[in-house]
């Protein structure tokens, strides 16, 4: 058996290889990125953020030795976090770590094979484009994009380059979510008639970084690189460190929280975006200079474009001022509910016989059971304090080697971004918002939404 890509191309030639790979369901472009089974995959961290430090890197370290992956460098435009990441990673991995002042330096390092992108929300799409143009596979945190221009460009770059991209929607690697997807798609649940989602906290310090503000000086940060393609404004350490509170650096609640939850709707139903959105919200509690709302309610209509008489609503609520209700995702059918907080399917709210008979119908009552949550493969992956991220990282690492599509491919990121941009547009304009699939634009009040 030919063991390396070099041997393969030498034996058969590039043209023959293209034909053979086509029969295998793999493009020659993608095959070029296959790393030999005995070759180490060297990874660079782009953005030494709290998310990288506390979840992504620990998840990676649960599996890297088994799959022969390593982290060899970290890129960060703030010297404080760059040095912190370099030192912490060297301690964790017991070898020297290269520090890059920016992504250009990282991509000039020919030893880098793949990257983990955990930068500011609005930068994810542009940093994905850089990875694609450099031919590097990428694990990309969500939200994938905060504007449709960034969203379209990043999707096109990934598709053209043929790299493996895992979007950080880790629910797609959860066994309970896979069980829910299988159950809904089997038809046993019936048509979805409503979905309720919420994410409530009572945390005045959420997304705040006051302990770092005084440490962050303009001379230590590459502010222009931080802005990427956003309108220029003078250096502001709050916007650099607390970007989730400020538009256009983040949409806040939609991009941070709703992106996770709405992705399951797309996954379970095969519907890629809402037909329409109405939403409002405000800064009702935490008046600390932020521009993103601390309370939000959105109603999204989903259904086939060709049949506006069918479909269902997703009601999404979030508040920072009271934690009652916590986080929930409940799918309803005429026969009961699927609750991804309790991981149970129940007959709650089912159509009872006495009511059904009045309409010449039969009773509709779901059989009750608990969603599977303990598959062997998931148990092996789910180690550490963030089991879903650990499992998701493992899936990405396996797909970098196999060249198969991961659990959350780039299209999943594109689609959740459409929904989040629609909600953000509806909040900011207070207008009825739709998506134009022909133009690939979000229209709010009939106008294209940008900043």
URZIQUI-V444214 format. One record per pair of residues at least 4 apart in sequence whose C-alpha atoms are under 7 Angstrom apart, sorted by the first residue. I is the first residue (numbers start at 1). J is the second residue. D is the distance in whole Angstrom. If there is no record, write none. Layout:
i=[I | I]
j=[J | J]
d=[D | D]
//
This chain:
i=[2 | 2 | 3 | 4 | 4 | 5 | 6 | 7 | 8 | 9 | 9 | 9 | 12 | 12 | 13 | 14 | 15 | 16 | 17 | 18 | 18 | 18 | 19 | 20 | 21 | 21 | 21 | 21 | 22 | 22 | 26 | 26 | 27 | 28 | 29 | 30 | 30 | 34 | 34 | 35 | 35 | 40 | 40 | 41 | 41 | 41 | 41 | 42 | 42 | 42 | 42 | 42 | 42 | 42 | 42 | 43 | 43 | 43 | 43 | 43 | 43 | 43 | 44 | 44 | 44 | 44 | 44 | 44 | 44 | 44 | 45 | 45 | 45 | 45 | 45 | 45 | 46 | 46 | 46 | 46 | 46 | 46 | 46 | 46 | 47 | 47 | 47 | 47 | 47 | 48 | 48 | 48 | 48 | 48 | 48 | 49 | 49 | 49 | 50 | 51 | 51 | 51 | 52 | 52 | 52 | 53 | 54 | 55 | 55 | 55 | 56 | 56 | 57 | 58 | 59 | 59 | 59 | 60 | 60 | 60 | 63 | 63 | 64 | 64 | 64 | 65 | 72 | 72 | 73 | 73 | 73 | 74 | 74 | 74 | 74 | 74 | 74 | 75 | 75 | 75 | 75 | 75 | 75 | 75 | 76 | 76 | 76 | 76 | 76 | 77 | 77 | 77 | 77 | 78 | 78 | 78 | 78 | 79 | 79 | 79 | 80 | 81 | 82 | 82 | 83 | 84 | 85 | 86 | 86 | 86 | 86 | 87 | 88 | 89 | 89 | 90 | 90 | 90 | 90 | 100 | 100 | 101 | 102 | 103 | 104 | 105 | 107 | 113 | 114 | 114 | 114 | 115 | 115 | 115 | 115 | 116 | 116 | 116 | 117 | 117 | 117 | 117 | 117 | 118 | 118 | 119 | 119 | 120 | 121 | 121 | 121 | 122 | 122 | 122 | 122 | 123 | 124 | 124 | 124 | 124 | 124 | 125 | 125 | 125 | 125 | 125 | 125 | 126 | 126 | 126 | 127 | 128 | 128 | 129 | 129 | 129 | 129 | 130 | 131 | 131 | 131 | 131 | 132 | 132 | 132 | 132 | 132 | 133 | 135 | 135 | 136 | 137 | 137 | 137 | 137 | 138 | 138 | 138 | 139 | 139 | 139 | 139 | 140 | 140 | 140 | 140 | 141 | 141 | 142 | 142 | 142 | 143 | 143 | 143 | 143 | 144 | 144 | 144 | 145 | 145 | 145 | 146 | 146 | 146 | 146 | 147 | 147 | 147 | 148 | 148 | 149 | 150 | 151 | 151 | 152 | 153 | 154 | 155 | 155 | 155 | 156 | 157 | 158 | 158 | 164 | 164 | 164 | 165 | 165 | 166 | 166 | 166 | 166 | 166 | 167 | 167 | 167 | 167 | 169 | 169 | 170 | 170 | 170 | 171 | 171 | 172 | 172 | 172 | 173 | 173 | 173 | 173 | 174 | 174 | 175 | 175 | 175 | 175 | 175 | 175 | 176 | 176 | 176 | 176 | 176 | 177 | 178 | 179 | 179 | 179 | 180 | 180 | 181 | 181 | 182 | 183 | 183 | 184 | 184 | 184 | 185 | 189 | 190 | 191 | 192 | 192 | 192 | 192 | 193 | 193 | 193 | 193 | 194 | 194 | 194 | 194 | 194 | 195 | 195 | 195 | 195 | 195 | 195 | 196 | 196 | 196 | 196 | 196 | 196 | 197 | 197 | 197 | 197 | 197 | 197 | 198 | 198 | 198 | 198 | 198 | 198 | 199 | 199 | 199 | 199 | 199 | 200 | 200 | 200 | 200 | 200 | 200 | 200 | 200 | 200 | 201 | 201 | 201 | 201 | 201 | 201 | 202 | 202 | 202 | 202 | 203 | 203 | 204 | 207 | 207 | 208 | 209 | 209 | 209 | 212 | 213 | 213 | 216 | 217 | 218 | 222 | 223 | 223 | 224 | 236 | 237 | 238 | 239 | 239 | 243 | 243 | 244 | 244 | 244 | 244 | 245 | 245 | 245 | 245 | 245 | 246 | 246 | 246 | 246 | 247 | 247 | 247 | 248 | 250 | 251 | 251 | 251 | 252 | 252 | 253 | 253 | 254 | 254 | 254 | 254 | 254 | 255 | 255 | 257 | 258 | 259 | 259 | 259 | 262 | 262 | 263 | 263 | 264 | 265 | 266 | 266 | 266 | 272 | 273 | 273 | 273 | 274 | 274 | 274 | 274 | 275 | 275 | 275 | 275 | 275 | 276 | 276 | 276 | 276 | 277 | 277 | 277 | 277 | 277 | 277 | 277 | 277 | 277 | 277 | 278 | 278 | 278 | 278 | 278 | 278 | 279 | 279 | 279 | 279 | 279 | 279 | 279 | 280 | 280 | 280 | 280 | 280 | 280 | 281 | 281 | 281 | 281 | 281 | 282 | 282 | 282 | 282 | 283 | 283 | 283 | 283 | 284 | 284 | 285 | 285 | 294 | 294 | 295 | 295 | 295 | 296 | 296 | 296 | 297 | 297 | 297 | 298 | 298 | 298 | 298 | 299 | 299 | 299 | 299 | 300 | 300 | 300 | 301 | 301 | 301 | 302 | 302 | 302 | 303 | 303 | 303 | 304 | 304 | 328 | 328 | 329 | 329 | 329 | 330 | 330 | 330 | 330 | 331 | 331 | 331 | 332 | 332 | 332 | 333 | 334 | 334 | 334 | 335 | 335 | 335 | 335 | 335 | 335 | 336 | 336 | 336 | 336 | 336 | 336 | 336 | 337 | 337 | 337 | 337 | 338 | 338 | 338 | 339 | 339 | 339 | 340 | 343 | 343 | 344 | 344 | 344 | 345 | 345 | 345 | 346 | 346 | 346 | 346 | 347 | 347 | 347 | 347 | 350 | 350 | 351 | 351 | 351 | 351 | 351 | 352 | 352 | 352 | 353 | 353 | 353 | 354 | 356 | 356 | 356 | 356 | 357 | 357 | 374 | 374 | 375 | 376 | 377 | 378 | 378 | 381 | 381 | 381 | 382 | 382 | 382 | 382 | 383 | 383 | 386 | 387 | 388 | 389 | 390 | 391 | 392 | 393 | 394 | 395 | 395 | 396 | 396 | 397 | 398 | 399 | 399 | 399 | 399 | 405 | 408 | 410 | 411 | 412 | 413 | 414 | 415 | 416 | 417 | 418 | 419 | 420 | 421 | 422 | 422 | 422 | 422 | 423 | 424 | 425 | 425 | 425 | 426 | 426 | 426 | 426 | 426 | 429 | 431 | 431 | 432 | 432 | 433 | 433 | 433 | 434 | 434 | 434 | 435 | 435 | 435 | 436 | 436 | 436 | 436 | 437 | 441 | 442 | 442 | 443 | 443 | 443 | 444 | 444]
j=[7 | 8 | 7 | 8 | 36 | 9 | 10 | 11 | 12 | 13 | 14 | 17 | 16 | 17 | 17 | 18 | 19 | 20 | 21 | 22 | 27 | 28 | 23 | 24 | 25 | 26 | 27 | 28 | 26 | 27 | 30 | 31 | 31 | 32 | 162 | 162 | 163 | 401 | 403 | 39 | 401 | 68 | 69 | 68 | 69 | 70 | 113 | 69 | 70 | 71 | 72 | 111 | 112 | 113 | 114 | 70 | 71 | 72 | 112 | 113 | 114 | 115 | 71 | 72 | 73 | 74 | 112 | 114 | 115 | 116 | 73 | 74 | 75 | 115 | 116 | 117 | 74 | 75 | 76 | 115 | 116 | 117 | 118 | 119 | 75 | 76 | 117 | 118 | 119 | 52 | 53 | 76 | 81 | 82 | 85 | 53 | 118 | 119 | 54 | 55 | 56 | 118 | 56 | 57 | 118 | 57 | 58 | 59 | 386 | 389 | 60 | 389 | 61 | 62 | 389 | 390 | 393 | 64 | 390 | 393 | 67 | 394 | 68 | 69 | 70 | 69 | 97 | 98 | 97 | 98 | 99 | 82 | 85 | 86 | 98 | 99 | 100 | 82 | 99 | 100 | 101 | 102 | 103 | 106 | 81 | 82 | 100 | 101 | 102 | 101 | 102 | 221 | 222 | 82 | 220 | 221 | 222 | 83 | 220 | 221 | 84 | 85 | 86 | 99 | 87 | 88 | 89 | 90 | 97 | 98 | 99 | 91 | 92 | 93 | 97 | 94 | 95 | 96 | 97 | 105 | 106 | 105 | 106 | 107 | 108 | 109 | 134 | 136 | 136 | 137 | 138 | 136 | 137 | 138 | 139 | 138 | 139 | 140 | 124 | 138 | 139 | 140 | 141 | 140 | 141 | 123 | 124 | 124 | 143 | 249 | 250 | 145 | 146 | 249 | 250 | 127 | 128 | 140 | 141 | 144 | 145 | 129 | 144 | 145 | 150 | 151 | 154 | 130 | 150 | 154 | 131 | 132 | 154 | 133 | 154 | 157 | 158 | 134 | 135 | 136 | 137 | 138 | 136 | 157 | 158 | 161 | 163 | 161 | 161 | 163 | 163 | 163 | 164 | 165 | 400 | 164 | 165 | 166 | 165 | 166 | 167 | 168 | 165 | 166 | 167 | 168 | 167 | 168 | 167 | 168 | 169 | 255 | 256 | 259 | 417 | 413 | 414 | 417 | 150 | 151 | 417 | 250 | 251 | 417 | 421 | 151 | 421 | 450 | 152 | 441 | 153 | 154 | 155 | 414 | 156 | 157 | 158 | 159 | 410 | 414 | 160 | 161 | 162 | 163 | 400 | 403 | 405 | 409 | 410 | 396 | 406 | 408 | 409 | 410 | 408 | 409 | 410 | 413 | 260 | 408 | 388 | 389 | 392 | 177 | 388 | 177 | 407 | 408 | 388 | 391 | 392 | 407 | 178 | 388 | 179 | 372 | 373 | 374 | 375 | 378 | 180 | 343 | 371 | 372 | 373 | 181 | 182 | 183 | 371 | 372 | 184 | 371 | 185 | 268 | 186 | 188 | 189 | 188 | 189 | 268 | 268 | 333 | 333 | 333 | 312 | 331 | 332 | 333 | 312 | 332 | 333 | 334 | 312 | 313 | 314 | 331 | 332 | 313 | 314 | 315 | 330 | 331 | 332 | 314 | 315 | 316 | 329 | 330 | 331 | 315 | 316 | 317 | 328 | 329 | 330 | 316 | 317 | 318 | 327 | 328 | 329 | 317 | 318 | 326 | 327 | 328 | 318 | 319 | 320 | 322 | 323 | 324 | 325 | 326 | 327 | 319 | 320 | 321 | 322 | 323 | 326 | 320 | 321 | 322 | 323 | 320 | 321 | 286 | 242 | 244 | 242 | 213 | 241 | 242 | 216 | 237 | 238 | 237 | 221 | 235 | 226 | 227 | 235 | 228 | 240 | 241 | 242 | 243 | 246 | 249 | 250 | 249 | 250 | 251 | 252 | 250 | 252 | 290 | 291 | 292 | 250 | 290 | 291 | 292 | 251 | 291 | 292 | 451 | 255 | 255 | 292 | 424 | 256 | 292 | 257 | 258 | 258 | 259 | 420 | 423 | 424 | 259 | 420 | 261 | 262 | 263 | 416 | 420 | 266 | 416 | 267 | 416 | 268 | 269 | 270 | 271 | 272 | 415 | 415 | 418 | 419 | 300 | 301 | 302 | 419 | 301 | 302 | 303 | 434 | 435 | 300 | 301 | 433 | 434 | 298 | 299 | 300 | 301 | 422 | 423 | 426 | 432 | 433 | 434 | 298 | 299 | 300 | 426 | 432 | 433 | 297 | 298 | 299 | 423 | 426 | 427 | 430 | 296 | 297 | 298 | 426 | 427 | 430 | 293 | 295 | 296 | 297 | 427 | 293 | 294 | 295 | 296 | 287 | 293 | 294 | 295 | 294 | 295 | 294 | 321 | 319 | 320 | 318 | 319 | 320 | 317 | 318 | 319 | 316 | 317 | 318 | 315 | 316 | 317 | 423 | 313 | 314 | 315 | 316 | 313 | 314 | 315 | 312 | 313 | 314 | 311 | 312 | 313 | 310 | 311 | 312 | 308 | 311 | 340 | 341 | 339 | 340 | 341 | 337 | 338 | 339 | 340 | 337 | 338 | 339 | 336 | 337 | 338 | 337 | 350 | 351 | 364 | 347 | 350 | 351 | 364 | 365 | 366 | 346 | 347 | 348 | 349 | 350 | 365 | 366 | 345 | 346 | 347 | 348 | 344 | 345 | 346 | 343 | 344 | 345 | 344 | 370 | 371 | 369 | 370 | 371 | 368 | 369 | 370 | 366 | 367 | 368 | 369 | 365 | 366 | 367 | 368 | 364 | 365 | 355 | 356 | 363 | 364 | 365 | 356 | 363 | 364 | 357 | 362 | 363 | 358 | 360 | 361 | 362 | 363 | 361 | 362 | 378 | 379 | 379 | 380 | 381 | 382 | 391 | 390 | 391 | 394 | 387 | 388 | 390 | 391 | 387 | 390 | 390 | 391 | 392 | 393 | 394 | 395 | 396 | 397 | 398 | 399 | 406 | 400 | 406 | 401 | 402 | 403 | 404 | 405 | 406 | 409 | 412 | 414 | 415 | 416 | 417 | 418 | 419 | 420 | 421 | 422 | 423 | 424 | 425 | 426 | 433 | 434 | 442 | 427 | 428 | 429 | 444 | 449 | 430 | 431 | 432 | 433 | 444 | 444 | 444 | 445 | 444 | 445 | 443 | 444 | 445 | 442 | 443 | 444 | 441 | 442 | 443 | 440 | 441 | 442 | 443 | 441 | 448 | 448 | 449 | 447 | 448 | 449 | 448 | 449]
d=[6 | 6 | 7 | 6 | 6 | 6 | 6 | 6 | 6 | 5 | 6 | 7 | 6 | 6 | 6 | 6 | 7 | 6 | 6 | 6 | 7 | 5 | 7 | 7 | 6 | 5 | 6 | 6 | 5 | 6 | 7 | 7 | 6 | 6 | 6 | 5 | 7 | 6 | 7 | 6 | 6 | 5 | 6 | 7 | 5 | 6 | 6 | 6 | 5 | 6 | 6 | 7 | 5 | 5 | 6 | 6 | 5 | 6 | 6 | 6 | 5 | 5 | 6 | 6 | 5 | 6 | 6 | 6 | 5 | 6 | 6 | 5 | 6 | 6 | 5 | 6 | 6 | 5 | 6 | 7 | 6 | 5 | 6 | 7 | 6 | 5 | 6 | 5 | 5 | 6 | 7 | 6 | 6 | 7 | 6 | 6 | 6 | 7 | 6 | 6 | 6 | 7 | 5 | 6 | 6 | 6 | 7 | 6 | 6 | 7 | 6 | 7 | 6 | 6 | 6 | 4 | 6 | 6 | 7 | 6 | 6 | 6 | 6 | 5 | 6 | 6 | 5 | 6 | 5 | 4 | 6 | 7 | 7 | 6 | 6 | 5 | 6 | 6 | 6 | 5 | 6 | 6 | 6 | 7 | 7 | 5 | 7 | 6 | 6 | 5 | 6 | 6 | 5 | 6 | 6 | 5 | 7 | 6 | 6 | 7 | 6 | 6 | 6 | 7 | 6 | 6 | 6 | 6 | 6 | 7 | 6 | 6 | 6 | 6 | 7 | 5 | 5 | 5 | 6 | 6 | 6 | 7 | 7 | 6 | 6 | 7 | 7 | 6 | 5 | 5 | 6 | 7 | 6 | 5 | 6 | 6 | 5 | 6 | 7 | 7 | 6 | 5 | 6 | 7 | 6 | 6 | 6 | 7 | 6 | 7 | 6 | 6 | 6 | 5 | 6 | 6 | 6 | 7 | 7 | 6 | 6 | 6 | 6 | 5 | 6 | 6 | 5 | 6 | 7 | 7 | 6 | 6 | 6 | 6 | 5 | 6 | 7 | 6 | 6 | 5 | 7 | 7 | 6 | 6 | 5 | 6 | 6 | 7 | 6 | 6 | 6 | 5 | 5 | 6 | 7 | 6 | 5 | 7 | 6 | 5 | 6 | 7 | 7 | 6 | 5 | 6 | 6 | 4 | 6 | 5 | 7 | 5 | 7 | 6 | 6 | 5 | 7 | 6 | 6 | 5 | 6 | 7 | 7 | 7 | 6 | 6 | 6 | 6 | 6 | 6 | 6 | 6 | 6 | 6 | 6 | 6 | 6 | 6 | 7 | 7 | 6 | 6 | 6 | 6 | 6 | 7 | 7 | 6 | 6 | 6 | 6 | 5 | 5 | 7 | 5 | 6 | 6 | 6 | 6 | 6 | 6 | 5 | 5 | 6 | 7 | 7 | 6 | 6 | 6 | 6 | 5 | 6 | 6 | 6 | 6 | 7 | 5 | 7 | 7 | 6 | 6 | 7 | 6 | 6 | 5 | 6 | 6 | 6 | 6 | 6 | 6 | 7 | 6 | 5 | 6 | 6 | 7 | 7 | 5 | 7 | 7 | 7 | 6 | 6 | 7 | 7 | 6 | 5 | 5 | 6 | 5 | 7 | 5 | 5 | 6 | 6 | 5 | 6 | 5 | 6 | 6 | 5 | 6 | 6 | 5 | 6 | 6 | 5 | 7 | 6 | 5 | 7 | 5 | 5 | 7 | 6 | 5 | 6 | 5 | 5 | 7 | 7 | 5 | 6 | 4 | 7 | 5 | 5 | 6 | 7 | 5 | 7 | 7 | 5 | 6 | 6 | 5 | 7 | 6 | 4 | 7 | 5 | 5 | 5 | 5 | 6 | 7 | 7 | 6 | 6 | 6 | 7 | 6 | 6 | 6 | 6 | 7 | 6 | 7 | 7 | 6 | 6 | 6 | 7 | 6 | 6 | 5 | 5 | 7 | 6 | 6 | 7 | 5 | 7 | 5 | 7 | 6 | 5 | 6 | 5 | 6 | 6 | 5 | 6 | 6 | 6 | 6 | 6 | 7 | 6 | 7 | 6 | 6 | 6 | 5 | 6 | 5 | 6 | 5 | 7 | 7 | 5 | 6 | 7 | 6 | 6 | 6 | 6 | 7 | 7 | 6 | 6 | 6 | 6 | 5 | 5 | 5 | 6 | 6 | 6 | 6 | 6 | 5 | 5 | 6 | 5 | 5 | 7 | 6 | 7 | 6 | 5 | 6 | 5 | 7 | 6 | 5 | 6 | 7 | 6 | 7 | 6 | 5 | 6 | 6 | 6 | 7 | 6 | 5 | 6 | 6 | 4 | 6 | 6 | 5 | 5 | 7 | 6 | 6 | 7 | 7 | 5 | 6 | 6 | 5 | 4 | 6 | 6 | 5 | 6 | 6 | 7 | 7 | 5 | 5 | 7 | 7 | 7 | 7 | 6 | 6 | 5 | 6 | 4 | 6 | 6 | 5 | 6 | 6 | 4 | 7 | 6 | 5 | 6 | 7 | 7 | 6 | 5 | 6 | 6 | 5 | 6 | 6 | 5 | 6 | 5 | 5 | 6 | 6 | 4 | 6 | 7 | 7 | 7 | 6 | 6 | 5 | 6 | 7 | 6 | 5 | 6 | 6 | 5 | 6 | 6 | 4 | 6 | 6 | 6 | 6 | 7 | 6 | 4 | 6 | 5 | 5 | 5 | 6 | 4 | 5 | 5 | 5 | 7 | 6 | 6 | 6 | 6 | 6 | 6 | 4 | 7 | 5 | 6 | 6 | 7 | 6 | 5 | 6 | 4 | 6 | 5 | 5 | 6 | 6 | 7 | 5 | 7 | 6 | 5 | 7 | 7 | 6 | 5 | 7 | 6 | 6 | 5 | 7 | 6 | 5 | 7 | 6 | 6 | 4 | 7 | 6 | 5 | 5 | 6 | 5 | 6 | 7 | 6 | 6 | 6 | 7 | 6 | 7 | 6 | 5 | 7 | 4 | 6 | 6 | 5 | 5 | 7 | 6 | 6 | 6 | 6 | 6 | 6 | 6 | 6 | 6 | 6 | 6 | 6 | 6 | 7 | 6 | 5 | 5 | 6 | 6 | 6 | 6 | 6 | 6 | 6 | 6 | 6 | 7 | 6 | 6 | 6 | 6 | 6 | 6 | 6 | 6 | 7 | 6 | 6 | 6 | 6 | 6 | 6 | 5 | 5 | 6 | 6 | 6 | 7 | 6 | 5 | 6 | 6 | 6 | 4 | 6 | 6 | 5 | 7 | 6 | 5 | 6 | 5 | 5 | 6 | 7 | 7 | 6 | 6 | 6 | 5 | 5 | 6 | 6 | 6]
//
